[in-house]
Amino acid sequence: MDKEKQKRYAKEILELISEWDYDDVDASIQDIIYELTKIRKDKKISQAELSEMSGIAQSTISRIETHRVIPTLPILFKILHSLDCKLTIILQ
């Protein structure tokens, strides 16, 4: 995905998020983090290995996985890409 397409995609997601109920967003983010952690472990990838793959500090990955910090969209996309995953948003 080229940079311009990534920027448009991120902007669309931010617009969607701005319309959400914040309690729902918090629960959704926690669900996403839970699933990403599960995928990482299922693939037998350590936090250190994910750090090397994504360029994100291992300490940041640890803080994300333990819900001490909410990842920014660019960090989330780097993790998704490194784990060969996609994030799909279904509007209801």
GROMACS elastic network, one bead per residue, 0.5 to 0.9 nm:
[ bonds ]
;  ai    aj funct       b0    kb
    1     4     6  0.83274   500
    1     5     6  0.63211   500
    1     6     6  0.64523   500
    2     5     6  0.54224   500
    2     6     6  0.62622   500
    2     7     6  0.87954   500
    3     6     6  0.50057   500
    3     7     6  0.61871   500
    3     8     6  0.87220   500
    4     7     6  0.51177   500
    4     8     6  0.63258   500
    4     9     6  0.86120   500
    5     8     6  0.51387   500
    5     9     6  0.60772   500
    5    10     6  0.85551   500
    6     9     6  0.50449   500
    6    10     6  0.60572   500
    6    11     6  0.85115   500
    7    10     6  0.51275   500
    7    11     6  0.60930   500
    7    12     6  0.86183   500
    8    11     6  0.50689   500
    8    12     6  0.61951   500
    8    13     6  0.86828   500
    9    12     6  0.51539   500
    9    13     6  0.62963   500
    9    14     6  0.86940   500
   10    13     6  0.50975   500
   10    14     6  0.61621   500
   10    15     6  0.86313   500
   10    73     6  0.71277   500
   10    74     6  0.83342   500
   11    14     6  0.50710   500
   11    15     6  0.61985   500
   11    16     6  0.86746   500
   12    15     6  0.51104   500
   12    16     6  0.62995   500
   12    17     6  0.86582   500
   13    16     6  0.50458   500
   13    17     6  0.60891   500
   13    18     6  0.86008   500
   13    73     6  0.89173   500
   13    89     6  0.86660   500
   14    18     6  0.61219   500
   14    19     6  0.88779   500
   14    73     6  0.88385   500
   15    18     6  0.52054   500
   15    19     6  0.68617   500
   16    19     6  0.54674   500
   16    20     6  0.68436   500
   17    20     6  0.52186   500
   17    21     6  0.83901   500
   17    22     6  0.85608   500
   17    25     6  0.73917   500
   18    21     6  0.83458   500
   18    22     6  0.87077   500
   19    22     6  0.88486   500
   20    23     6  0.84533   500
   20    24     6  0.69574   500
   20    25     6  0.65031   500
   21    24     6  0.53281   500
   21    25     6  0.63331   500
   21    26     6  0.88596   500
   22    26     6  0.61278   500
   22    27     6  0.85753   500
   23    26     6  0.51907   500
   23    27     6  0.63195   500
   23    28     6  0.85629   500
   24    27     6  0.51396   500
   24    28     6  0.59856   500
   24    29     6  0.85420   500
   25    29     6  0.60239   500
   25    30     6  0.84894   500
   26    29     6  0.51916   500
   26    30     6  0.62160   500
   26    31     6  0.86318   500
   27    30     6  0.50957   500
   27    31     6  0.61872   500
   27    32     6  0.86911   500
   28    32     6  0.61876   500
   28    33     6  0.86227   500
   29    32     6  0.50059   500
   29    33     6  0.61311   500
   29    34     6  0.84716   500
   29    70     6  0.76710   500
   29    71     6  0.88482   500
   30    33     6  0.51131   500
   30    34     6  0.60487   500
   30    35     6  0.86092   500
   30    65     6  0.89762   500
   30    67     6  0.72661   500
   30    70     6  0.86818   500
   31    34     6  0.50388   500
   31    35     6  0.61880   500
   31    36     6  0.86187   500
   32    35     6  0.51567   500
   32    36     6  0.61296   500
   32    37     6  0.85676   500
   32    87     6  0.86613   500
   33    36     6  0.50881   500
   33    37     6  0.60716   500
   33    38     6  0.84908   500
   33    64     6  0.71934   500
   33    65     6  0.61978   500
   33    66     6  0.87894   500
   33    67     6  0.79250   500
   33    70     6  0.89134   500
   33    71     6  0.89866   500
   34    37     6  0.52358   500
   34    38     6  0.61831   500
   34    39     6  0.86783   500
   34    65     6  0.72165   500
   35    39     6  0.60870   500
   35    40     6  0.85569   500
   36    39     6  0.50458   500
   36    40     6  0.61052   500
   36    41     6  0.85952   500
   36    65     6  0.84012   500
   36    79     6  0.81355   500
   36    80     6  0.76630   500
   36    83     6  0.80964   500
   36    85     6  0.86586   500
   37    40     6  0.51036   500
   37    41     6  0.62202   500
   37    42     6  0.85326   500
   37    65     6  0.63899   500
   38    41     6  0.51669   500
   38    42     6  0.59702   500
   38    43     6  0.85311   500
   39    43     6  0.61042   500
   39    44     6  0.85093   500
   39    45     6  0.87764   500
   39    83     6  0.75445   500
   39    85     6  0.89585   500
   40    43     6  0.52510   500
   40    44     6  0.62870   500
   40    45     6  0.53688   500
   40    46     6  0.72726   500
   40    47     6  0.81202   500
   40    50     6  0.79596   500
   40    83     6  0.68603   500
   41    45     6  0.58555   500
   41    46     6  0.71920   500
   42    45     6  0.77004   500
   43    46     6  0.89485   500
   43    83     6  0.84559   500
   45    48     6  0.80844   500
   45    49     6  0.59819   500
   45    50     6  0.64538   500
   45    83     6  0.89545   500
   46    49     6  0.50692   500
   46    50     6  0.62078   500
   46    51     6  0.84591   500
   47    50     6  0.50209   500
   47    51     6  0.60187   500
   47    52     6  0.86955   500
   47    58     6  0.58204   500
   47    59     6  0.85556   500
   47    61     6  0.66313   500
   47    62     6  0.71444   500
   48    52     6  0.64027   500
   48    53     6  0.87132   500
   48    57     6  0.81859   500
   48    58     6  0.54974   500
   48    59     6  0.89055   500
   48    61     6  0.87510   500
   49    52     6  0.51152   500
   49    53     6  0.61778   500
   49    54     6  0.85815   500
   49    58     6  0.84410   500
   50    54     6  0.58974   500
   50    55     6  0.80256   500
   50    56     6  0.78350   500
   50    57     6  0.89385   500
   50    58     6  0.75988   500
   50    61     6  0.81641   500
   50    79     6  0.76036   500
   50    82     6  0.70617   500
   50    83     6  0.79692   500
   51    54     6  0.53044   500
   51    55     6  0.54452   500
   51    57     6  0.54822   500
   51    58     6  0.51052   500
   51    59     6  0.87497   500
   51    60     6  0.87594   500
   51    61     6  0.72764   500
   51    79     6  0.87390   500
   52    55     6  0.54294   500
   52    56     6  0.72479   500
   52    57     6  0.80980   500
   52    58     6  0.83322   500
   53    56     6  0.81218   500
   53    78     6  0.88112   500
   53    79     6  0.84457   500
   53    82     6  0.58601   500
   53    83     6  0.86463   500
   54    57     6  0.85391   500
   54    75     6  0.84850   500
   54    78     6  0.55661   500
   54    79     6  0.59757   500
   54    80     6  0.89195   500
   54    81     6  0.78424   500
   54    82     6  0.55902   500
   54    83     6  0.88212   500
   55    58     6  0.89075   500
   55    78     6  0.79415   500
   56    59     6  0.84152   500
   56    60     6  0.67563   500
   56    61     6  0.70124   500
   56    75     6  0.73315   500
   56    78     6  0.79801   500
   56    79     6  0.81619   500
   57    60     6  0.52265   500
   57    61     6  0.65150   500
   57    62     6  0.87663   500
   58    61     6  0.50320   500
   58    62     6  0.61754   500
   58    63     6  0.86579   500
   59    62     6  0.50246   500
   59    63     6  0.62137   500
   59    64     6  0.86355   500
   60    63     6  0.50526   500
   60    64     6  0.61412   500
   60    65     6  0.85799   500
   60    69     6  0.80246   500
   60    71     6  0.86463   500
   61    64     6  0.50861   500
   61    65     6  0.61162   500
   61    66     6  0.85986   500
   61    71     6  0.88613   500
   61    79     6  0.88433   500
   62    65     6  0.51409   500
   62    66     6  0.61578   500
   62    67     6  0.85461   500
   62    68     6  0.85150   500
   63    66     6  0.52234   500
   63    67     6  0.61143   500
   63    69     6  0.56243   500
   63    70     6  0.84005   500
   64    67     6  0.50757   500
   64    68     6  0.59692   500
   64    69     6  0.51243   500
   64    70     6  0.60645   500
   64    71     6  0.64131   500
   65    68     6  0.76917   500
   65    69     6  0.83434   500
   66    69     6  0.78964   500
   67    70     6  0.67863   500
   71    74     6  0.80309   500
   71    75     6  0.58849   500
   71    76     6  0.58048   500
   72    75     6  0.53159   500
   72    76     6  0.60905   500
   72    77     6  0.86118   500
   73    77     6  0.60128   500
   73    78     6  0.85363   500
   74    77     6  0.51339   500
   74    78     6  0.62234   500
   74    79     6  0.87333   500
   75    78     6  0.50589   500
   75    79     6  0.62792   500
   75    80     6  0.85791   500
   76    79     6  0.52000   500
   76    80     6  0.61267   500
   76    81     6  0.85766   500
   77    81     6  0.59590   500
   77    82     6  0.84157   500
   77    86     6  0.84450   500
   77    87     6  0.84276   500
   78    81     6  0.51431   500
   78    82     6  0.60464   500
   78    83     6  0.86017   500
   79    82     6  0.50738   500
   79    83     6  0.61888   500
   79    84     6  0.84846   500
   79    85     6  0.83655   500
   80    83     6  0.52465   500
   80    84     6  0.60588   500
   80    86     6  0.61536   500
   80    87     6  0.74612   500
   81    85     6  0.58333   500
   81    86     6  0.73252   500
   82    85     6  0.76090   500
   83    86     6  0.89137   500
